[in-house]
Amino acid sequence: MNVLVTGASGFIGRAVVSRLAENGHRVVPLRRTSGGSEAGPTWNPSAGQLRLEPAGALDAVVHFAGENIAQRWTPAAKARIRASRVDATRLLCEALVRLPQPPRVLICASATGFYGDRGDEILDEQTGPGTGFLAEICQAWEGAAAPARQRGIRVVHLRLGIVLARHGGALAKMLPAFRLGLGGRLGTGRQFWSWIALEDLLRVVEQVLQDNRLSGAVNAVSPTATTNAGFTEALARALHRPAFLPLPGFVVKLIFGEMGREALLASARVRPARLLGSGFEFRFPELAAAFKQLLSQPDRTS
C-alpha cells in the first residue's frame, strides 16, 4: 500500500512509519513546509496550505498530527490544540476528496477524552460523548472528517488512551520520578486510566488498514483499564521502587490547571468493544506484562 502519514515526527508517528515500512508498505510522510522547495508532499495547516500531488496515488492515510495536550490550557494553547486537530483534519479531508483517486481508508487519531469524566461507568463505542474541553475537541475532531466519509472513504477514528512506550509519551515523563521512588497516585487515585501498549497500537493500525469491517469510532485501548492508583502501583512494582508520594487533587489542579482536571484526574473506563468483536488479540492486555516488556528494553545510547 502507498500510505501517507501525518505527525510522522511524533513518537507514535515515527513508530507507525517504521512498522509500515518494515512490512513492505511505501510510506510517505506529510511534512510541514519550511518555505523551501521540499521534495514530497507538504502542508502548513495554519495557513491552509496543502500539497499532496508528490505523494502519488494513495491507498491509505494515517493522520496522527496534533498539538501536544500535555500543557497548561491557556486560551492560546486551546486555540492551537483545536486548530491542529479540527482545522487541520478538515483541510486534509477536503484535499483528499479532490484527488482524482481518493484513498480507500483514512485512519484519524482521536482520544478517549471524547467520553469526558464518567467515574466507573464502562464506556464503549456506543456510549455518547461527555462534557468538557477534551470531549468537545474530540467531537469536533471526528466531525471534521465528514468530507472524507461523504466521499466514500472508509474513515476510522482511533480513540486513544495513554499510549505506553519506554521512550516517549506519558510513561517516559513518569519514569525519572518513579525510578527515584518519588512516584505516587494523583488525587484519590480512583479515576480510571485507559491505556494501550505502543506495540498493540501499531498492530491495531495494521489491522484497521486491512479490515473493511472497521469504520467509525474504534477504542484503541487495552481491555483492562486500571485506576490511577493501580497504574502507579504496577509501575512502582515493575521498577522495584516504592510509590508513597501522592499528589493531592488540589495540587494537580494548581500545577496543571484545567488540563490536570480533565486529563489526569478525570475517569474514563473504556472498553475496546469493536476491536474485540473483530477478533483482535492484544499481546499486552494486562498492565503488569506491558510494563515488564517495556522496562526490559535496553536504554538508548543516543
C-alpha positions as CSV (number, residue, x, y, z in Angstrom):
1,M,0.0,0.0,0.0
2,N,1.0,3.6,-0.6
3,V,0.4,5.2,2.8
4,L,0.5,8.9,3.7
5,V,1.3,9.6,7.3
6,T,0.8,12.9,9.2
7,G,2.5,13.5,12.5
8,A,5.4,11.3,11.3
9,S,7.9,13.1,13.6
10,G,5.9,12.4,16.8
11,F,6.7,9.3,18.9
12,I,3.7,7.4,17.7
13,G,4.0,8.6,14.1
14,R,7.7,7.6,14.0
15,A,6.8,4.1,15.2
16,V,3.9,3.8,12.6
17,V,6.2,4.9,9.8
18,S,8.8,2.3,10.8
19,R,6.4,-0.5,11.3
20,L,4.6,0.0,8.0
21,A,7.9,0.3,6.1
22,E,9.2,-2.9,7.7
23,N,6.0,-4.6,6.5
24,G,6.6,-3.6,2.9
25,H,4.4,-0.6,2.5
26,R,5.5,2.6,0.8
27,V,5.3,5.3,3.5
28,V,5.1,8.9,2.6
29,P,5.3,11.5,5.4
30,L,3.4,14.7,5.1
31,R,5.9,17.2,6.2
32,R,5.3,20.8,7.4
33,T,6.6,23.3,4.8
34,S,9.5,25.5,5.8
35,G,9.1,27.8,2.8
36,G,11.7,26.0,0.8
37,S,11.4,23.6,-2.1
38,E,10.9,20.4,-0.1
39,A,10.5,17.2,-2.0
40,G,7.4,15.2,-1.3
41,P,4.0,16.3,0.0
42,T,3.9,19.3,2.4
43,W,1.4,21.2,4.4
44,N,1.0,24.3,6.5
45,P,-2.3,23.8,8.3
46,S,-2.3,27.2,10.0
47,A,-2.0,28.9,6.6
48,G,-4.5,26.5,4.9
49,Q,-1.8,25.1,2.6
50,L,-1.5,21.5,1.5
51,R,0.3,19.9,-1.5
52,L,-0.5,16.2,-2.0
53,E,0.5,15.7,-5.6
54,P,4.1,14.5,-4.9
55,A,2.7,11.6,-2.8
56,G,1.3,9.9,-5.9
57,A,-1.8,7.7,-5.8
58,L,-2.7,7.0,-2.2
59,D,-4.2,3.8,-0.8
60,A,-4.4,5.0,2.8
61,V,-3.8,7.9,5.1
62,V,-2.8,7.7,8.7
63,H,-3.4,11.0,10.4
64,F,-1.7,11.5,13.8
65,A,-0.8,15.1,13.7
66,G,-1.8,17.4,16.6
67,E,-0.6,19.8,19.2
68,N,0.5,18.2,22.5
69,I,-2.3,18.1,25.0
70,A,0.1,17.9,28.0
71,Q,0.5,21.6,28.7
72,R,-1.4,24.3,30.6
73,W,-4.5,25.2,28.6
74,T,-4.2,28.9,28.2
75,P,-6.5,30.5,25.7
76,A,-3.7,30.5,23.2
77,A,-2.9,26.8,23.8
78,K,-6.6,25.8,23.5
79,A,-6.7,27.6,20.2
80,R,-3.6,25.7,18.9
81,I,-5.0,22.4,20.1
82,R,-8.3,23.0,18.3
83,A,-6.7,24.2,15.1
84,S,-4.2,21.4,15.0
85,R,-6.9,18.8,15.2
86,V,-10.1,20.2,13.9
87,D,-9.0,22.7,11.3
88,A,-6.0,20.5,10.1
89,T,-8.3,17.4,9.8
90,R,-10.8,19.3,7.8
91,L,-8.1,20.7,5.5
92,L,-6.7,17.3,4.9
93,C,-10.0,15.7,4.2
94,E,-11.1,18.4,1.8
95,A,-7.9,17.8,-0.1
96,L,-8.3,14.1,-0.2
97,V,-11.7,14.2,-1.7
98,R,-10.4,16.4,-4.5
99,L,-7.9,13.8,-5.6
100,P,-8.6,12.0,-8.9
101,Q,-8.5,8.8,-6.9
102,P,-9.1,9.3,-3.2
103,P,-7.5,6.8,-0.7
104,R,-9.7,3.8,0.4
105,V,-9.2,4.3,4.1
106,L,-8.3,7.2,6.4
107,I,-7.2,6.5,10.0
108,C,-7.6,9.5,12.2
109,A,-6.4,9.8,15.7
110,S,-9.0,10.7,18.3
111,A,-8.9,10.2,22.1
112,T,-10.8,8.7,25.0
113,G,-11.3,12.3,26.1
114,F,-14.4,12.0,23.9
115,Y,-16.2,10.4,26.9
116,G,-15.4,13.0,29.5
117,D,-15.2,12.2,33.2
118,R,-17.5,9.2,33.7
119,G,-16.5,7.6,37.0
120,D,-16.6,3.8,36.9
121,E,-19.1,3.6,34.0
122,I,-17.9,1.1,31.4
123,L,-17.6,3.0,28.1
124,D,-17.7,1.5,24.6
125,E,-18.1,2.9,21.1
126,Q,-21.9,3.2,21.5
127,T,-21.5,5.5,24.5
128,G,-22.3,9.1,23.9
129,P,-19.9,12.0,24.4
130,G,-19.1,13.6,27.7
131,T,-18.6,17.3,28.6
132,G,-15.5,19.5,28.9
133,F,-12.9,20.8,26.6
134,L,-11.4,17.5,25.6
135,A,-14.8,16.0,24.9
136,E,-15.8,19.0,22.7
137,I,-12.5,18.9,20.8
138,C,-12.8,15.1,20.1
139,Q,-16.3,15.5,18.8
140,A,-15.3,18.4,16.5
141,W,-12.1,16.5,15.5
142,E,-14.1,13.4,14.4
143,G,-16.7,15.6,12.8
144,A,-14.0,17.4,10.7
145,A,-13.6,14.1,8.7
146,A,-17.1,14.4,7.3
147,P,-16.0,15.3,3.8
148,A,-14.0,12.1,3.5
149,R,-16.9,9.9,4.8
150,Q,-19.3,11.6,2.4
151,R,-16.9,10.9,-0.5
152,G,-17.0,7.2,0.4
153,I,-13.6,6.9,2.1
154,R,-13.7,4.4,5.0
155,V,-12.9,6.6,8.0
156,V,-11.7,5.1,11.3
157,H,-11.4,7.3,14.4
158,L,-8.9,5.6,16.8
159,R,-9.9,6.8,20.3
160,L,-6.5,6.6,22.0
161,G,-5.9,6.2,25.7
162,I,-2.5,6.6,27.3
163,V,0.0,5.1,24.8
164,L,2.7,3.3,26.8
165,A,6.2,3.4,25.3
166,R,9.6,3.5,27.0
167,H,11.0,6.4,25.1
168,G,8.0,8.7,24.5
169,G,4.7,9.9,25.7
170,A,3.4,9.8,29.3
171,L,5.4,6.9,30.6
172,A,8.7,8.5,29.6
173,K,7.8,11.5,31.6
174,M,6.9,9.4,34.6
175,L,9.9,7.2,34.7
176,P,12.5,9.6,36.2
177,A,10.4,10.3,39.3
178,F,9.3,6.7,39.8
179,R,12.9,5.4,39.4
180,L,13.8,7.7,42.3
181,G,11.0,6.3,44.4
182,L,9.1,9.7,44.2
183,G,6.0,8.4,42.3
184,G,2.5,8.2,43.7
185,R,-1.1,8.4,42.9
186,L,-2.8,11.6,41.6
187,G,-5.7,12.8,43.7
188,T,-7.7,9.9,45.1
189,G,-6.2,7.5,42.6
190,R,-9.7,6.1,42.0
191,Q,-10.0,7.6,38.5
192,F,-9.8,5.0,35.7
193,W,-7.0,5.4,33.1
194,S,-7.4,3.6,29.8
195,W,-4.1,2.7,28.2
196,I,-2.5,0.7,25.3
197,A,1.0,-0.6,24.7
198,L,2.6,1.0,21.7
199,E,3.2,-2.4,20.2
200,D,-0.6,-3.2,20.3
201,L,-1.4,0.2,18.9
202,L,0.8,-0.5,15.9
203,R,-0.9,-3.8,15.4
204,V,-4.3,-2.0,15.6
205,V,-3.2,0.4,12.8
206,E,-2.2,-2.6,10.7
207,Q,-5.5,-4.4,11.2
208,V,-7.6,-1.3,10.6
209,L,-5.8,-0.7,7.3
210,Q,-6.8,-4.1,6.0
211,D,-10.1,-4.8,7.8
212,N,-13.0,-3.3,5.8
213,R,-15.4,-4.2,8.7
214,L,-14.0,-1.4,10.9
215,S,-15.2,2.1,10.3
216,G,-16.2,5.0,12.6
217,A,-15.1,5.1,16.2
218,V,-12.7,2.4,17.4
219,N,-11.5,2.4,21.0
220,A,-7.7,1.8,20.8
221,V,-7.2,0.8,24.4
222,S,-6.4,-2.4,26.3
223,P,-9.4,-4.4,27.5
224,T,-8.2,-3.9,31.1
225,A,-8.5,-0.2,32.2
226,T,-6.9,0.4,35.6
227,T,-7.3,3.1,38.2
228,N,-4.6,5.6,38.6
229,A,-3.7,4.0,41.9
230,G,-3.4,0.6,40.2
231,F,-1.3,2.1,37.4
232,T,1.0,3.8,40.0
233,E,1.4,0.6,42.0
234,A,2.1,-1.5,38.9
235,L,4.8,0.8,37.6
236,A,6.5,1.1,41.0
237,R,6.4,-2.7,41.4
238,A,7.9,-3.1,37.9
239,L,10.8,-0.8,38.9
240,H,11.2,-2.3,42.4
241,R,10.6,1.1,43.9
242,P,8.2,2.5,46.5
243,A,5.4,4.9,45.4
244,F,4.4,6.7,48.5
245,L,4.3,10.3,47.4
246,P,0.7,11.0,46.3
247,L,-0.1,14.3,44.7
248,P,-3.3,15.7,46.1
249,G,-6.0,16.7,43.6
250,F,-5.9,20.4,44.5
251,V,-2.1,20.4,43.8
252,V,-2.6,18.7,40.4
253,K,-5.2,21.4,39.6
254,L,-2.8,24.1,40.9
255,I,0.1,22.9,38.8
256,F,-1.7,21.8,35.6
257,G,-4.9,23.8,35.7
258,E,-7.8,22.7,33.5
259,M,-5.6,20.1,31.8
260,G,-4.9,18.4,35.1
261,R,-8.6,18.2,35.9
262,E,-9.6,16.8,32.6
263,A,-6.6,14.7,31.5
264,L,-5.1,13.5,34.9
265,L,-8.0,13.4,37.4
266,A,-10.9,12.5,35.1
267,S,-12.0,8.9,34.9
268,A,-12.6,7.0,31.7
269,R,-13.1,3.3,31.9
270,V,-13.0,2.5,28.2
271,R,-13.6,-0.9,26.6
272,P,-12.4,-1.8,23.1
273,A,-15.6,-3.5,22.1
274,R,-15.2,-3.1,18.3
275,L,-11.6,-4.4,18.3
276,L,-12.6,-7.4,20.4
277,G,-15.6,-8.1,18.2
278,S,-13.4,-8.1,15.2
279,G,-11.2,-10.8,16.7
280,F,-8.2,-8.6,17.5
281,E,-6.0,-10.2,20.1
282,F,-4.0,-8.0,22.4
283,R,-0.4,-9.0,23.1
284,F,-0.4,-6.9,26.3
285,P,-3.9,-6.9,27.7
286,E,-2.5,-6.6,31.3
287,L,-0.6,-3.7,32.6
288,A,2.0,-5.7,34.6
289,A,3.0,-7.6,31.5
290,A,3.2,-4.4,29.4
291,F,5.5,-2.8,32.0
292,K,7.6,-5.9,32.2
293,Q,8.2,-5.9,28.4
294,L,8.7,-2.1,28.2
295,L,11.1,-1.8,31.1
296,S,13.2,-4.8,30.0
297,Q,14.2,-2.9,26.8
298,P,17.8,-1.5,26.9
299,D,18.2,2.2,27.3
300,R,19.0,4.2,24.2
301,T,22.6,5.3,23.8
302,S,21.8,8.2,21.6
